[in-house]
Amino acid sequence: MTVTPNYMLVDDDGAPLGMVDPEAISTAGARLAFEFANACDDQDALNQITARYITEAGPAGFGYVATAALSIITTVVLSGVLAVTDALGTDMRTGIKALAEGRDPNEETK
């Protein structure tokens, strides 16, 4: 049996801040990612999901769970969507790149 160890978080002086369970964070992050993806067009549901995960993980722990969820949404959900849109000849990547660079994707590049 493999057991994932918990890790202690410490401040700059080495004083303990709390314990972290990476497996629990990863599991919660995956659930959050897929719940978000499933409710992507329902803002009220997204707000309820967010509130529930903040309550479950706590305000400090939610950042870790949200980071895990963002990674999964990017590497699993979005990459799959982009593979489909690429295959269909619909370019979403250019607009995403423009937004990442702080540009309006609707304006032509000069």
VMD Tcl script that builds the backbone (N, CA, C; Angstrom):
set m [mol new atoms 330]
animate dup $m
set s [atomselect $m all]
$s set {name element resname resid chain x y z} {
  {N N MET 1 A 0.841 -1.175 0.000}
  {CA C MET 1 A 0.000 0.000 0.000}
  {C C MET 1 A 0.890 1.242 0.000}
  {N N THR 2 A 0.567 2.184 -0.878}
  {CA C THR 2 A 1.301 3.440 -0.935}
  {C C THR 2 A 0.542 4.496 -0.146}
  {N N VAL 3 A 1.223 5.167 0.729}
  {CA C VAL 3 A 0.618 6.226 1.528}
  {C C VAL 3 A 1.279 7.538 1.151}
  {N N THR 4 A 0.459 8.510 0.769}
  {CA C THR 4 A 0.980 9.833 0.459}
  {C C THR 4 A 1.162 10.589 1.771}
  {N N PRO 5 A 2.363 11.088 2.023}
  {CA C PRO 5 A 2.592 11.787 3.289}
  {C C PRO 5 A 1.935 13.168 3.300}
  {N N ASN 6 A 1.596 13.603 4.490}
  {CA C ASN 6 A 1.151 14.977 4.668}
  {C C ASN 6 A 2.387 15.844 4.829}
  {N N TYR 7 A 2.254 17.101 4.487}
  {CA C TYR 7 A 3.381 18.026 4.594}
  {C C TYR 7 A 3.009 19.173 5.510}
  {N N MET 8 A 4.000 19.640 6.267}
  {CA C MET 8 A 3.786 20.771 7.154}
  {C C MET 8 A 4.194 22.053 6.434}
  {N N LEU 9 A 3.298 23.034 6.479}
  {CA C LEU 9 A 3.626 24.358 5.957}
  {C C LEU 9 A 4.215 25.177 7.091}
  {N N VAL 10 A 5.270 25.930 6.778}
  {CA C VAL 10 A 5.910 26.774 7.788}
  {C C VAL 10 A 6.050 28.193 7.250}
  {N N ASP 11 A 6.164 29.142 8.166}
  {CA C ASP 11 A 6.380 30.520 7.742}
  {C C ASP 11 A 7.872 30.757 7.508}
  {N N ASP 12 A 8.243 31.994 7.218}
  {CA C ASP 12 A 9.638 32.323 6.917}
  {C C ASP 12 A 10.596 32.021 8.071}
  {N N ASP 13 A 10.064 31.977 9.286}
  {CA C ASP 13 A 10.890 31.685 10.456}
  {C C ASP 13 A 10.860 30.208 10.840}
  {N N GLY 14 A 10.157 29.397 10.064}
  {CA C GLY 14 A 10.072 27.970 10.348}
  {C C GLY 14 A 8.966 27.574 11.305}
  {N N ALA 15 A 8.146 28.536 11.710}
  {CA C ALA 15 A 7.036 28.220 12.609}
  {C C ALA 15 A 5.927 27.518 11.817}
  {N N PRO 16 A 5.357 26.457 12.378}
  {CA C PRO 16 A 4.314 25.713 11.662}
  {C C PRO 16 A 3.071 26.560 11.407}
  {N N LEU 17 A 2.551 26.433 10.182}
  {CA C LEU 17 A 1.309 27.106 9.811}
  {C C LEU 17 A 0.156 26.118 9.689}
  {N N GLY 18 A 0.471 24.884 9.328}
  {CA C GLY 18 A -0.576 23.880 9.160}
  {C C GLY 18 A -0.064 22.696 8.370}
  {N N MET 19 A -0.929 21.715 8.209}
  {CA C MET 19 A -0.591 20.500 7.476}
  {C C MET 19 A -1.321 20.494 6.137}
  {N N VAL 20 A -0.696 19.877 5.139}
  {CA C VAL 20 A -1.276 19.768 3.806}
  {C C VAL 20 A -1.306 18.294 3.418}
  {N N ASP 21 A -2.439 17.854 2.896}
  {CA C ASP 21 A -2.596 16.493 2.391}
  {C C ASP 21 A -2.690 16.578 0.866}
  {N N PRO 22 A -1.580 16.363 0.150}
  {CA C PRO 22 A -1.575 16.522 -1.309}
  {C C PRO 22 A -2.601 15.648 -2.027}
  {N N GLU 23 A -2.829 14.442 -1.535}
  {CA C GLU 23 A -3.798 13.551 -2.186}
  {C C GLU 23 A -5.213 14.111 -2.070}
  {N N ALA 24 A -5.567 14.628 -0.901}
  {CA C ALA 24 A -6.892 15.217 -0.709}
  {C C ALA 24 A -7.055 16.461 -1.574}
  {N N ILE 25 A -6.002 17.263 -1.683}
  {CA C ILE 25 A -6.052 18.461 -2.528}
  {C C ILE 25 A -6.232 18.065 -3.984}
  {N N SER 26 A -5.488 17.077 -4.432}
  {CA C SER 26 A -5.581 16.616 -5.814}
  {C C SER 26 A -6.973 16.077 -6.135}
  {N N THR 27 A -7.525 15.293 -5.229}
  {CA C THR 27 A -8.861 14.727 -5.431}
  {C C THR 27 A -9.919 15.820 -5.469}
  {N N ALA 28 A -9.859 16.739 -4.520}
  {CA C ALA 28 A -10.823 17.841 -4.493}
  {C C ALA 28 A -10.662 18.725 -5.725}
  {N N GLY 29 A -9.424 18.949 -6.153}
  {CA C GLY 29 A -9.178 19.755 -7.347}
  {C C GLY 29 A -9.765 19.127 -8.594}
  {N N ALA 30 A -9.641 17.818 -8.715}
  {CA C ALA 30 A -10.218 17.121 -9.872}
  {C C ALA 30 A -11.737 17.230 -9.861}
  {N N ARG 31 A -12.335 17.018 -8.701}
  {CA C ARG 31 A -13.799 17.147 -8.610}
  {C C ARG 31 A -14.236 18.564 -8.952}
  {N N LEU 32 A -13.534 19.556 -8.407}
  {CA C LEU 32 A -13.874 20.947 -8.687}
  {C C LEU 32 A -13.751 21.247 -10.175}
  {N N ALA 33 A -12.692 20.794 -10.804}
  {CA C ALA 33 A -12.487 21.044 -12.232}
  {C C ALA 33 A -13.646 20.514 -13.055}
  {N N PHE 34 A -14.045 19.290 -12.798}
  {CA C PHE 34 A -15.104 18.695 -13.605}
  {C C PHE 34 A -16.481 19.239 -13.240}
  {N N GLU 35 A -16.682 19.635 -11.990}
  {CA C GLU 35 A -17.938 20.309 -11.641}
  {C C GLU 35 A -18.018 21.663 -12.344}
  {N N PHE 36 A -16.910 22.403 -12.361}
  {CA C PHE 36 A -16.879 23.675 -13.090}
  {C C PHE 36 A -17.143 23.461 -14.574}
  {N N ALA 37 A -16.469 22.494 -15.170}
  {CA C ALA 37 A -16.650 22.233 -16.599}
  {C C ALA 37 A -18.099 21.868 -16.899}
  {N N ASN 38 A -18.702 21.074 -16.039}
  {CA C ASN 38 A -20.086 20.654 -16.237}
  {C C ASN 38 A -21.061 21.816 -16.121}
  {N N ALA 39 A -20.753 22.793 -15.277}
  {CA C ALA 39 A -21.654 23.924 -15.029}
  {C C ALA 39 A -21.183 25.201 -15.717}
  {N N CYS 40 A -20.322 25.087 -16.715}
  {CA C CYS 40 A -19.640 26.257 -17.283}
  {C C CYS 40 A -20.571 27.352 -17.796}
  {N N ASP 41 A -21.786 27.025 -18.157}
  {CA C ASP 41 A -22.695 28.043 -18.695}
  {C C ASP 41 A -23.765 28.465 -17.687}
  {N N ASP 42 A -23.572 28.158 -16.421}
  {CA C ASP 42 A -24.545 28.478 -15.376}
  {C C ASP 42 A -23.831 29.186 -14.218}
  {N N GLN 43 A -23.827 30.519 -14.261}
  {CA C GLN 43 A -23.088 31.299 -13.269}
  {C C GLN 43 A -23.567 31.043 -11.846}
  {N N ASP 44 A -24.876 30.879 -11.659}
  {CA C ASP 44 A -25.380 30.597 -10.312}
  {C C ASP 44 A -24.824 29.276 -9.783}
  {N N ALA 45 A -24.796 28.261 -10.635}
  {CA C ALA 45 A -24.237 26.967 -10.224}
  {C C ALA 45 A -22.752 27.095 -9.920}
  {N N LEU 46 A -22.020 27.855 -10.731}
  {CA C LEU 46 A -20.590 28.063 -10.484}
  {C C LEU 46 A -20.366 28.741 -9.133}
  {N N ASN 47 A -21.194 29.726 -8.821}
  {CA C ASN 47 A -21.087 30.408 -7.527}
  {C C ASN 47 A -21.367 29.446 -6.377}
  {N N GLN 48 A -22.379 28.589 -6.532}
  {CA C GLN 48 A -22.708 27.617 -5.489}
  {C C GLN 48 A -21.586 26.596 -5.316}
  {N N ILE 49 A -21.023 26.140 -6.424}
  {CA C ILE 49 A -19.911 25.187 -6.365}
  {C C ILE 49 A -18.722 25.818 -5.647}
  {N N THR 50 A -18.403 27.056 -6.020}
  {CA C THR 50 A -17.279 27.757 -5.393}
  {C C THR 50 A -17.500 27.903 -3.894}
  {N N ALA 51 A -18.692 28.338 -3.508}
  {CA C ALA 51 A -18.998 28.518 -2.085}
  {C C ALA 51 A -18.866 27.200 -1.328}
  {N N ARG 52 A -19.326 26.117 -1.930}
  {CA C ARG 52 A -19.247 24.809 -1.279}
  {C C ARG 52 A -17.796 24.382 -1.078}
  {N N TYR 53 A -16.960 24.589 -2.099}
  {CA C TYR 53 A -15.559 24.180 -1.972}
  {C C TYR 53 A -14.795 25.076 -1.001}
  {N N ILE 54 A -15.127 26.359 -0.943}
  {CA C ILE 54 A -14.495 27.241 0.048}
  {C C ILE 54 A -14.870 26.774 1.452}
  {N N THR 55 A -16.136 26.398 1.629}
  {CA C THR 55 A -16.588 25.902 2.930}
  {C C THR 55 A -15.886 24.597 3.287}
  {N N GLU 56 A -15.792 23.677 2.313}
  {CA C GLU 56 A -15.172 22.376 2.576}
  {C C GLU 56 A -13.667 22.489 2.842}
  {N N ALA 57 A -12.978 23.269 2.022}
  {CA C ALA 57 A -11.514 23.353 2.126}
  {C C ALA 57 A -11.055 24.446 3.073}
  {N N GLY 58 A -11.933 25.387 3.369}
  {CA C GLY 58 A -11.556 26.555 4.150}
  {C C GLY 58 A -10.925 27.593 3.240}
  {N N PRO 59 A -10.967 28.852 3.653}
  {CA C PRO 59 A -10.421 29.912 2.804}
  {C C PRO 59 A -8.950 29.711 2.447}
  {N N ALA 60 A -8.149 29.224 3.377}
  {CA C ALA 60 A -6.724 29.021 3.095}
  {C C ALA 60 A -6.511 27.816 2.187}
  {N N GLY 61 A -7.236 26.740 2.413}
  {CA C GLY 61 A -7.079 25.532 1.619}
  {C C GLY 61 A -7.659 25.635 0.229}
  {N N PHE 62 A -8.636 26.523 0.051}
  {CA C PHE 62 A -9.283 26.636 -1.258}
  {C C PHE 62 A -8.295 27.036 -2.347}
  {N N GLY 63 A -7.319 27.853 -2.026}
  {CA C GLY 63 A -6.325 28.255 -3.025}
  {C C GLY 63 A -5.583 27.061 -3.605}
  {N N TYR 64 A -5.251 26.099 -2.749}
  {CA C TYR 64 A -4.568 24.888 -3.219}
  {C C TYR 64 A -5.491 24.044 -4.099}
  {N N VAL 65 A -6.747 23.908 -3.674}
  {CA C VAL 65 A -7.721 23.128 -4.442}
  {C C VAL 65 A -7.986 23.804 -5.787}
  {N N ALA 66 A -8.140 25.123 -5.778}
  {CA C ALA 66 A -8.398 25.854 -7.023}
  {C C ALA 66 A -7.214 25.751 -7.979}
  {N N THR 67 A -6.004 25.768 -7.449}
  {CA C THR 67 A -4.814 25.614 -8.293}
  {C C THR 67 A -4.799 24.238 -8.945}
  {N N ALA 68 A -5.121 23.211 -8.181}
  {CA C ALA 68 A -5.193 21.858 -8.743}
  {C C ALA 68 A -6.277 21.784 -9.811}
  {N N ALA 69 A -7.420 22.414 -9.544}
  {CA C ALA 69 A -8.520 22.412 -10.516}
  {C C ALA 69 A -8.121 23.128 -11.798}
  {N N LEU 70 A -7.439 24.252 -11.674}
  {CA C LEU 70 A -7.009 25.003 -12.854}
  {C C LEU 70 A -6.079 24.167 -13.720}
  {N N SER 71 A -5.189 23.437 -13.087}
  {CA C SER 71 A -4.279 22.571 -13.831}
  {C C SER 71 A -5.053 21.511 -14.612}
  {N N ILE 72 A -6.040 20.904 -13.981}
  {CA C ILE 72 A -6.825 19.857 -14.639}
  {C C ILE 72 A -7.701 20.441 -15.737}
  {N N ILE 73 A -8.317 21.593 -15.479}
  {CA C ILE 73 A -9.137 22.222 -16.519}
  {C C ILE 73 A -8.281 22.515 -17.746}
  {N N THR 74 A -7.057 22.961 -17.532}
  {CA C THR 74 A -6.170 23.302 -18.646}
  {C C THR 74 A -5.662 22.067 -19.371}
  {N N THR 75 A -5.127 21.110 -18.623}
  {CA C THR 75 A -4.457 19.970 -19.260}
  {C C THR 75 A -5.406 18.883 -19.739}
  {N N VAL 76 A -6.579 18.807 -19.156}
  {CA C VAL 76 A -7.517 17.754 -19.545}
  {C C VAL 76 A -8.690 18.325 -20.338}
  {N N VAL 77 A -9.435 19.250 -19.728}
  {CA C VAL 77 A -10.660 19.744 -20.357}
  {C C VAL 77 A -10.352 20.635 -21.552}
  {N N LEU 78 A -9.596 21.710 -21.335}
  {CA C LEU 78 A -9.343 22.656 -22.421}
  {C C LEU 78 A -8.523 22.036 -23.541}
  {N N SER 79 A -7.544 21.226 -23.200}
  {CA C SER 79 A -6.746 20.603 -24.262}
  {C C SER 79 A -7.619 19.700 -25.123}
  {N N GLY 80 A -8.577 19.016 -24.521}
  {CA C GLY 80 A -9.511 18.193 -25.286}
  {C C GLY 80 A -10.418 19.017 -26.175}
  {N N VAL 81 A -10.915 20.123 -25.640}
  {CA C VAL 81 A -11.765 21.021 -26.432}
  {C C VAL 81 A -10.978 21.580 -27.610}
  {N N LEU 82 A -9.746 22.012 -27.364}
  {CA C LEU 82 A -8.934 22.575 -28.447}
  {C C LEU 82 A -8.578 21.523 -29.490}
  {N N ALA 83 A -8.387 20.292 -29.089}
  {CA C ALA 83 A -8.127 19.228 -30.065}
  {C C ALA 83 A -9.329 19.057 -30.991}
  {N N VAL 84 A -10.527 19.127 -30.426}
  {CA C VAL 84 A -11.742 19.000 -31.239}
  {C C VAL 84 A -11.904 20.207 -32.155}
  {N N THR 85 A -11.733 21.425 -31.607}
  {CA C THR 85 A -11.902 22.610 -32.461}
  {C C THR 85 A -10.828 22.667 -33.538}
  {N N ASP 86 A -9.615 22.250 -33.233}
  {CA C ASP 86 A -8.563 22.177 -34.257}
  {C C ASP 86 A -8.979 21.219 -35.370}
  {N N ALA 87 A -9.489 20.052 -34.987}
  {CA C ALA 87 A -9.899 19.047 -35.977}
  {C C ALA 87 A -11.055 19.541 -36.838}
  {N N LEU 88 A -11.895 20.400 -36.260}
  {CA C LEU 88 A -13.029 20.949 -37.003}
  {C C LEU 88 A -12.660 22.197 -37.795}
  {N N GLY 89 A -11.424 22.656 -37.655}
  {CA C GLY 89 A -10.978 23.837 -38.385}
  {C C GLY 89 A -11.414 25.150 -37.767}
  {N N THR 90 A -11.791 25.127 -36.495}
  {CA C THR 90 A -12.184 26.344 -35.786}
  {C C THR 90 A -11.014 26.785 -34.918}
  {N N ASP 91 A -10.496 27.988 -35.190}
  {CA C ASP 91 A -9.313 28.470 -34.475}
  {C C ASP 91 A -9.704 29.206 -33.199}
  {N N MET 92 A -9.538 28.553 -32.076}
  {CA C MET 92 A -9.745 29.206 -30.783}
  {C C MET 92 A -8.423 29.651 -30.180}
  {N N ARG 93 A -7.335 29.052 -30.637}
  {CA C ARG 93 A -6.029 29.314 -30.036}
  {C C ARG 93 A -5.574 30.764 -30.226}
  {N N THR 94 A -5.864 31.346 -31.381}
  {CA C THR 94 A -5.437 32.725 -31.640}
  {C C THR 94 A -6.094 33.687 -30.661}
  {N N GLY 95 A -7.383 33.500 -30.409}
  {CA C GLY 95 A -8.091 34.350 -29.453}
  {C C GLY 95 A -7.589 34.158 -28.038}
  {N N ILE 96 A -7.321 32.918 -27.671}
  {CA C ILE 96 A -6.793 32.630 -26.334}
  {C C ILE 96 A -5.419 33.270 -26.164}
  {N N LYS 97 A -4.579 33.168 -27.200}
  {CA C LYS 97 A -3.243 33.771 -27.134}
  {C C LYS 97 A -3.343 35.290 -26.991}
  {N N ALA 98 A -4.255 35.906 -27.746}
  {CA C ALA 98 A -4.433 37.359 -27.652}
  {C C ALA 98 A -4.825 37.762 -26.235}
  {N N LEU 99 A -5.770 37.054 -25.651}
  {CA C LEU 99 A -6.186 37.363 -24.282}
  {C C LEU 99 A -5.044 37.170 -23.294}
  {N N ALA 100 A -4.251 36.119 -23.483}
  {CA C ALA 100 A -3.104 35.866 -22.601}
  {C C ALA 100 A -2.077 36.983 -22.691}
  {N N GLU 101 A -1.992 37.610 -23.861}
  {CA C GLU 101 A -1.049 38.712 -24.072}
  {C C GLU 101 A -1.664 40.066 -23.743}
  {N N GLY 102 A -2.896 40.066 -23.235}
  {CA C GLY 102 A -3.552 41.313 -22.855}
  {C C GLY 102 A -4.126 42.085 -24.026}
  {N N ARG 103 A -4.301 41.418 -25.150}
  {CA C ARG 103 A -4.861 42.073 -26.336}
  {C C ARG 103 A -6.322 41.686 -26.509}
  {N N ASP 104 A -7.061 42.526 -27.209}
  {CA C ASP 104 A -8.442 42.229 -27.571}
  {C C ASP 104 A -8.415 41.255 -28.743}
  {N N PRO 105 A -8.985 40.067 -28.593}
  {CA C PRO 105 A -8.928 39.092 -29.688}
  {C C PRO 105 A -9.745 39.504 -30.905}
  {N N ASN 106 A -10.591 40.512 -30.745}
  {CA C ASN 106 A -11.414 40.972 -31.862}
  {C C ASN 106 A -10.734 42.046 -32.691}
  {N N GLU 107 A -9.615 42.560 -32.210}
  {CA C GLU 107 A -8.872 43.570 -32.962}
  {C C GLU 107 A -7.768 42.894 -33.754}
  {N N GLU 108 A -7.572 43.353 -34.958}
  {CA C GLU 108 A -6.510 42.793 -35.796}
  {C C GLU 108 A -5.151 43.194 -35.246}
  {N N THR 109 A -4.200 42.293 -35.366}
  {CA C THR 109 A -2.831 42.584 -34.960}
  {C C THR 109 A -2.202 43.493 -35.989}
  {N N LYS 110 A -1.570 44.570 -35.522}
  {CA C LYS 110 A -0.950 45.527 -36.444}
  {C C LYS 110 A 0.529 45.321 -36.500}
}
mol reanalyze $m
mol bondsrecalc $m
mol representation Tube
mol addrep $m
